[in-house]
């Protein structure tokens, strides 16, 4: 298919899966949300930014259901807990629902009710959602998902952040939101070469915000979104007001003697207090028993990619394992999300065949670590109790010398915006209040 606005092949037709709806999208349907970003700014819909709609073919969905029905299951685990991985009985229940009751079209409608766009940056088409607040003085905010998440993990916070007066906030708390998909994830194009590490993505996000028309903005993220926000903070492009993260990088915050003990398998240093010792023990547990997924994708993303591309159940198990590990309700993601919510995210990866391409961000990050430098911009941090790593404030200050906000909350896990959208939104409002 050729995009009639740009006369060039669209990213999603190259995938032979999805149809760019630019030819049928009507700008009136989105009203003022996509008219003009601010006074004197360029129109959001232009030759550089094209409207987008999701439209998966019936044949593609039929192929998914055929594969689900033909699954060859492994034997059950030989233990009565999760120590060997995803339990057979749990995954079979989810997959049966996926095959017989789940409706992807509802997920499509959810996405297509929002203003979606594509724009090419550095040779790669970037997909993003852009929702303007009804409050004209709202702060522009780019929010980035992680792995194994997607734009779906952020949808619940769109209304509380763009229209805070309807969710316990004030007009002064409002944000204009830009939610991009990381290259190789979701509907963003898959890079054909190497080099798309967090630093390069951070540079692309600055281009994106300024192309839309936002000369000043803030950044927020968890998981890879936090790493990308950190990179933006180090680069400190003109107009970046500050960042908020709900996931902290170990390597930049753990004191040297603690990191050395973890690396060498030594006991915790004697000078650690009770909180620091708990963080040390949790880090050791994660690095010894919960880090295998990252080691595989950081060294052999292509190898695991064959399974993720060929088997929807293999893809589901790979993702479900981390959902179970990282939600606040440890081991029980169904207590944090509905089955439909879990499957919206997994099905997105399946339909776009981005299980393999999304894995490569681990390899890219290992091959080309983040540029050194101090994060001098204002930084806000929220620690959710179900997060894998929860450093004390004085450890966080090692990476963030300009730490303007640090708060620990009482519920929510790694997927904070998805698990606790109202609490997460309140934290984002508080984080940036002093920067308005």
C-alpha positions as CSV (number, residue, x, y, z in Angstrom):
1,X,0.0,0.0,0.0
2,X,1.2,3.5,-0.8
3,X,0.4,6.4,1.7
4,X,-1.4,8.9,-0.5
5,X,-0.2,11.8,1.6
6,X,3.5,11.0,1.2
7,X,3.5,8.8,-1.9
8,X,5.8,6.4,-0.1
9,X,5.3,2.8,1.3
10,X,4.0,2.9,4.8
11,X,5.9,1.0,7.6
12,X,3.0,-1.3,8.4
13,X,2.5,-2.4,4.8
14,X,6.1,-3.6,4.8
15,X,5.0,-5.8,7.6
16,X,2.1,-7.1,5.4
17,X,-0.1,-7.1,8.5
18,X,-1.7,-3.8,9.2
19,X,-3.3,-1.2,7.0
20,X,-2.5,2.5,7.5
21,X,-5.7,4.3,7.7
22,X,-4.4,7.7,6.7
23,X,-6.5,7.6,3.5
24,X,-9.7,7.1,5.5
25,X,-9.0,8.9,8.7
26,X,-10.9,12.1,9.2
27,X,-9.4,14.9,11.1
28,X,-12.8,16.1,12.2
29,X,-13.2,13.0,14.3
30,X,-10.4,14.1,16.5
31,X,-11.5,17.7,16.8
32,X,-9.1,20.2,18.4
33,X,-6.8,17.4,19.7
34,X,-4.8,17.3,16.5
35,X,-5.5,20.8,15.0
36,X,-2.6,23.0,16.1
37,X,-0.2,22.3,19.0
38,X,0.2,25.9,20.1
39,X,0.0,29.4,18.7
40,X,2.3,29.7,15.8
41,X,3.2,26.0,15.8
42,X,3.0,23.8,12.7
43,X,-0.2,21.8,12.2
44,X,0.2,18.4,13.7
45,X,-1.1,16.6,10.6
46,X,1.4,17.4,7.8
47,X,3.6,15.7,5.3
48,X,5.9,14.7,8.2
49,X,3.2,13.4,10.5
50,X,0.5,11.1,9.1
51,X,-2.7,9.8,10.8
52,X,-2.8,6.1,11.5
53,X,-5.4,3.5,12.3
54,X,-5.1,-0.1,13.2
55,X,-6.8,-2.6,10.9
56,X,-5.6,-6.2,11.3
57,X,-6.9,-8.6,8.5
58,X,-9.3,-11.4,9.3
59,X,-6.8,-13.8,7.8
60,X,-4.1,-12.8,10.3
61,X,-6.5,-13.4,13.2
62,X,-7.6,-16.7,11.8
63,X,-3.9,-17.8,11.6
64,X,-3.5,-16.9,15.2
65,X,-6.5,-19.0,16.3
66,X,-5.3,-21.9,14.2
67,X,-1.9,-21.8,15.8
68,X,-3.4,-21.6,19.3
69,X,-5.6,-24.7,18.6
70,X,-2.6,-26.6,17.3
71,X,-0.4,-26.0,20.4
72,X,1.8,-28.8,21.4
73,X,2.0,-28.4,25.2
74,X,5.0,-29.4,27.3
75,X,4.7,-31.7,30.4
76,X,3.7,-29.9,33.6
77,X,6.4,-28.6,35.9
78,X,7.7,-31.1,38.5
79,X,7.3,-28.6,41.4
80,X,4.2,-27.1,43.0
81,X,5.4,-23.5,42.7
82,X,6.7,-21.1,40.0
83,X,10.4,-21.9,40.6
84,X,10.6,-23.7,37.2
85,X,8.7,-21.0,35.3
86,X,5.1,-20.4,34.1
87,X,2.9,-23.1,35.4
88,X,1.1,-25.2,32.8
89,X,-2.3,-25.0,34.3
90,X,-2.2,-21.2,34.5
91,X,-1.1,-20.7,30.9
92,X,-3.6,-23.2,29.6
93,X,-6.5,-21.3,31.1
94,X,-5.2,-18.1,29.5
95,X,-4.6,-19.6,26.1
96,X,-8.1,-21.3,26.1
97,X,-9.6,-17.9,26.7
98,X,-7.4,-16.4,24.0
99,X,-8.6,-18.9,21.5
100,X,-12.3,-18.9,22.3
101,X,-13.4,-15.7,24.0
102,X,-10.8,-13.0,23.5
103,X,-11.7,-10.3,20.9
104,X,-8.9,-8.3,19.4
105,X,-11.4,-6.0,17.6
106,X,-12.2,-4.5,21.0
107,X,-8.5,-3.6,21.4
108,X,-8.5,-2.1,17.9
109,X,-11.4,0.1,18.8
110,X,-9.7,1.2,22.0
111,X,-6.6,2.3,20.0
112,X,-8.6,3.8,17.1
113,X,-10.6,6.0,19.5
114,X,-7.3,7.8,20.2
115,X,-5.4,10.1,17.8
116,X,-2.6,8.0,16.4
117,X,0.2,9.0,14.0
118,X,3.3,7.9,12.2
119,X,6.4,10.0,11.5
120,X,9.8,9.1,10.2
121,X,12.7,10.0,12.4
122,X,16.3,8.9,11.5
123,X,15.0,6.6,8.8
124,X,12.5,4.7,11.0
125,X,8.7,5.3,11.2
126,X,7.7,6.0,14.8
127,X,4.1,5.4,15.9
128,X,2.7,7.6,18.6
129,X,-0.5,8.6,20.3
130,X,-1.0,12.3,20.9
131,X,-3.8,13.6,23.2
132,X,-4.2,17.3,23.9
133,X,-5.5,18.4,27.3
134,X,-8.7,20.5,27.3
135,X,-6.6,22.9,29.4
136,X,-4.5,25.1,27.1
137,X,-1.7,25.7,29.6
138,X,-1.0,22.0,30.1
139,X,2.6,20.7,30.3
140,X,3.7,18.7,27.3
141,X,4.8,15.2,28.5
142,X,6.3,12.3,26.5
143,X,5.7,9.0,28.2
144,X,7.5,5.8,27.2
145,X,6.6,2.2,27.8
146,X,8.9,-0.7,28.6
147,X,9.3,-4.4,27.9
148,X,7.2,-6.6,27.9
149,X,4.8,-3.7,27.9
150,X,3.5,-1.4,25.1
151,X,1.3,1.6,24.7
152,X,-1.5,-0.5,26.3
153,X,0.2,-0.1,29.7
154,X,-0.2,3.7,29.5
155,X,-3.8,4.0,28.2
156,X,-5.4,4.1,31.6
157,X,-3.6,7.3,32.6
158,X,-4.5,9.3,29.5
159,X,-7.7,10.7,31.0
160,X,-6.4,11.4,34.5
161,X,-3.3,13.2,33.2
162,X,-5.0,15.2,30.3
163,X,-8.2,16.0,32.2
164,X,-7.2,16.0,35.9
165,X,-10.3,18.1,37.0
166,X,-12.3,14.9,36.4
167,X,-10.0,12.8,38.4
168,X,-9.3,14.6,41.6
169,X,-6.8,17.1,40.3
170,X,-6.8,20.7,39.2
171,X,-6.4,22.4,35.8
172,X,-2.9,23.3,36.8
173,X,-2.0,19.6,36.9
174,X,-2.9,18.9,33.2
175,X,-0.6,17.4,30.6
176,X,-0.6,17.2,26.8
177,X,0.5,13.6,26.3
178,X,2.7,12.0,23.6
179,X,2.9,8.2,23.9
180,X,5.4,6.8,21.3
181,X,6.1,3.1,20.6
182,X,9.8,2.3,20.9
183,X,11.4,1.3,17.5
184,X,10.8,-2.4,17.0
185,X,7.8,-2.4,19.4
186,X,4.2,-2.3,18.4
187,X,3.4,-0.2,15.4
188,X,6.7,1.5,15.2
189,X,9.0,0.3,12.4
190,X,11.6,-2.3,13.0
191,X,15.1,-0.9,12.5
192,X,16.9,-2.7,9.7
193,X,20.4,-2.0,11.1
194,X,22.0,-1.7,14.5
195,X,22.5,1.3,16.7
196,X,19.0,1.9,18.1
197,X,20.0,2.0,21.8
198,X,18.4,4.2,24.5
199,X,20.6,7.2,23.6
200,X,19.5,7.2,20.0
201,X,15.9,6.7,21.0
202,X,16.2,9.6,23.4
203,X,17.5,11.8,20.6
204,X,14.6,10.7,18.4
205,X,12.1,11.6,21.2
206,X,13.4,15.2,21.3
207,X,13.0,15.4,17.5
208,X,9.5,14.0,17.9
209,X,8.4,16.5,20.5
210,X,9.8,19.5,18.6
211,X,8.3,18.3,15.3
212,X,4.9,18.2,16.9
213,X,5.5,21.7,18.1
214,X,6.5,21.5,21.8
215,X,9.5,23.7,22.5
216,X,9.4,22.8,26.1
217,X,8.4,19.4,27.6
218,X,9.0,16.8,30.2
219,X,9.7,13.0,30.0
220,X,8.4,10.1,32.0
221,X,9.1,6.4,31.9
222,X,9.3,3.0,33.6
223,X,11.5,0.1,32.6
224,X,13.1,1.0,29.2
225,X,11.1,4.2,29.3
226,X,13.0,5.1,32.4
227,X,16.3,4.2,30.8
228,X,15.4,6.4,27.8
229,X,14.3,9.2,30.1
230,X,17.6,8.9,31.9
231,X,19.4,9.2,28.6
232,X,17.4,12.3,27.8
233,X,18.4,13.7,31.1
234,X,22.1,13.2,30.4
235,X,21.7,14.7,26.9
236,X,19.7,17.6,28.3
237,X,18.3,18.8,25.0
238,X,17.1,22.4,25.0
239,X,13.6,22.6,26.2
240,X,13.6,19.4,28.4
241,X,12.2,20.6,31.7
242,X,12.8,17.5,33.7
243,X,12.1,13.7,34.0
244,X,10.1,11.4,36.2
245,X,10.9,7.7,36.5
246,X,9.3,4.8,38.3
247,X,12.1,2.4,37.7
248,X,15.7,3.1,38.9
249,X,18.9,1.9,37.2
250,X,21.0,-0.2,39.5
251,X,24.3,0.4,37.9
252,X,24.1,4.2,38.4
253,X,22.8,4.2,42.0
254,X,24.3,1.2,43.9
255,X,27.3,2.3,45.9
256,X,30.6,0.8,44.6
257,X,31.2,-1.5,47.6
258,X,27.6,-2.9,47.3
259,X,28.0,-3.4,43.5
260,X,31.3,-5.2,44.1
261,X,29.8,-7.5,46.7
262,X,26.9,-8.4,44.4
263,X,29.3,-9.1,41.5
264,X,31.7,-11.3,43.5
265,X,29.0,-13.1,45.5
266,X,30.3,-11.7,48.7
267,X,28.1,-10.9,51.8
268,X,26.5,-7.6,52.2
269,X,28.9,-4.9,53.5
270,X,28.8,-4.5,57.3
271,X,27.9,-0.8,57.1
272,X,24.5,-1.2,55.5
273,X,21.5,-0.3,57.5
274,X,18.3,-2.4,57.5
275,X,16.7,-0.8,54.4
276,X,20.0,-1.0,52.5
277,X,20.5,-4.7,53.4
278,X,17.0,-5.5,52.3
279,X,17.7,-3.8,48.9
280,X,21.0,-5.7,48.7
281,X,19.3,-9.1,49.3
282,X,16.5,-8.4,46.8
283,X,19.1,-7.4,44.2
284,X,21.0,-10.6,44.7
285,X,17.9,-12.6,44.5
286,X,16.9,-11.0,41.2
287,X,20.4,-11.2,39.6
288,X,20.7,-14.9,40.5
289,X,17.2,-16.1,39.8
290,X,15.3,-13.5,37.8
291,X,17.7,-12.1,35.2
292,X,17.9,-15.0,32.8
293,X,15.4,-13.4,30.3
294,X,17.6,-10.3,30.0
295,X,20.8,-12.4,29.7
296,X,19.3,-14.3,26.7
297,X,17.9,-11.2,24.9
298,X,21.1,-9.2,25.6
299,X,23.3,-11.9,24.0
300,X,21.0,-14.0,21.7
301,X,17.9,-12.1,20.7
302,X,17.8,-13.8,17.3
303,X,17.8,-17.2,18.9
304,X,14.9,-16.6,21.2
305,X,13.2,-14.7,18.4
306,X,12.4,-17.8,16.4
307,X,10.2,-19.1,19.2
308,X,8.6,-15.7,19.8
309,X,7.8,-15.3,16.0
310,X,6.5,-18.8,15.4
311,X,4.5,-19.8,18.5
312,X,1.9,-17.5,20.1
313,X,1.9,-19.7,23.2
314,X,5.7,-19.4,23.4
315,X,5.4,-15.7,23.2
316,X,2.6,-15.6,25.8
317,X,4.7,-17.7,28.2
318,X,7.8,-15.5,27.8
319,X,5.8,-12.4,28.6
320,X,3.5,-13.9,31.3
321,X,6.5,-15.0,33.3
322,X,7.7,-11.4,33.7
323,X,4.2,-10.1,34.3
324,X,3.9,-12.6,37.2
325,X,7.4,-11.7,38.5
326,X,6.9,-8.0,38.5
327,X,3.3,-7.1,39.4
328,X,2.6,-6.0,43.0
329,X,0.5,-9.2,43.4
330,X,3.5,-11.4,42.9
331,X,2.8,-14.5,40.8
332,X,-0.7,-13.6,40.1
333,X,-1.0,-11.1,37.3
334,X,-4.7,-11.8,36.9
335,X,-5.2,-10.0,40.2
336,X,-3.6,-6.9,38.7
337,X,-5.1,-7.1,35.2
338,X,-8.0,-8.6,33.4
339,X,-7.4,-11.4,31.0
340,X,-8.3,-9.1,28.2
341,X,-5.7,-6.5,29.3
342,X,-3.0,-9.2,29.4
343,X,-4.0,-10.5,26.0
344,X,-4.3,-7.0,24.4
345,X,-0.6,-6.6,25.1
346,X,0.5,-10.1,24.1
347,X,-1.7,-10.0,20.9
348,X,-0.2,-6.7,19.9
349,X,3.3,-8.3,20.0
350,X,2.0,-11.3,18.1
351,X,0.2,-9.4,15.3
352,X,3.1,-7.1,14.7
353,X,5.7,-9.9,15.0
354,X,7.7,-7.7,17.4
355,X,8.7,-10.4,19.9
356,X,12.0,-10.7,18.2
357,X,12.6,-7.1,17.3
358,X,11.7,-5.8,20.8
359,X,14.2,-8.2,22.3
360,X,17.0,-6.4,20.4
361,X,16.9,-3.4,22.6
362,X,18.7,-5.5,25.3
363,X,21.4,-6.5,22.8
364,X,21.7,-2.9,21.6
365,X,22.0,-1.6,25.2
366,X,24.7,-4.2,25.9
367,X,26.6,-3.6,22.7
368,X,26.6,0.2,23.2
369,X,26.1,1.3,26.8
370,X,24.7,4.7,27.6
371,X,27.0,7.7,27.1
372,X,28.6,8.7,30.4
373,X,27.5,12.0,31.9
374,X,25.7,13.5,34.8
375,X,21.9,13.8,34.8
376,X,21.7,17.5,35.6
377,X,18.1,18.2,34.7
378,X,15.5,18.1,37.5
379,X,14.5,14.5,38.3
380,X,11.5,13.1,40.1
381,X,11.3,9.5,41.4
382,X,8.4,7.4,42.6
383,X,9.2,4.0,44.3
384,X,6.4,1.5,43.9
385,X,6.5,-1.4,46.4
386,X,6.2,-4.1,43.8
387,X,9.2,-2.8,41.8
388,X,12.1,-5.2,41.5
389,X,14.7,-2.6,42.7
390,X,13.8,0.1,45.3
391,X,16.8,2.1,46.3
392,X,16.7,4.5,49.3
393,X,16.7,8.2,48.5
394,X,20.4,8.7,49.2
395,X,21.3,6.0,46.7
396,X,19.1,7.6,44.1
397,X,20.9,10.9,44.6
398,X,24.1,9.2,43.2
399,X,22.5,9.2,39.7
400,X,20.3,12.2,40.2
401,X,22.1,15.1,41.9
402,X,19.2,17.4,41.0
403,X,16.6,15.2,42.6
404,X,13.5,17.4,43.2
405,X,11.0,14.7,44.2
406,X,11.3,11.3,45.8
407,X,8.3,9.4,47.2
408,X,7.5,5.8,48.2
409,X,3.9,4.7,47.7
410,X,2.0,1.8,49.2
411,X,0.8,-0.2,46.2
412,X,1.6,-0.9,42.6
413,X,4.4,-2.7,40.9
414,X,6.7,-2.6,37.9
415,X,3.8,-1.8,35.6
416,X,2.7,1.1,37.8
417,X,0.6,3.1,35.2
418,X,-1.2,-0.1,34.2
419,X,-1.7,-1.5,37.7
420,X,-2.5,1.7,39.6
421,X,-3.5,4.4,37.1
422,X,-5.0,6.9,39.6
423,X,-2.1,6.7,42.1
424,X,0.4,6.8,39.2
425,X,-1.3,9.9,37.8
426,X,-1.3,11.6,41.2
427,X,2.5,10.9,41.4
428,X,3.2,12.3,38.0
429,X,1.2,15.5,38.8
430,X,3.2,15.9,42.1
431,X,6.5,15.1,40.4
432,X,6.3,18.0,38.0
433,X,4.3,20.5,40.1
434,X,7.4,22.6,40.9
435,X,8.4,22.8,37.2
436,X,5.3,24.5,35.9
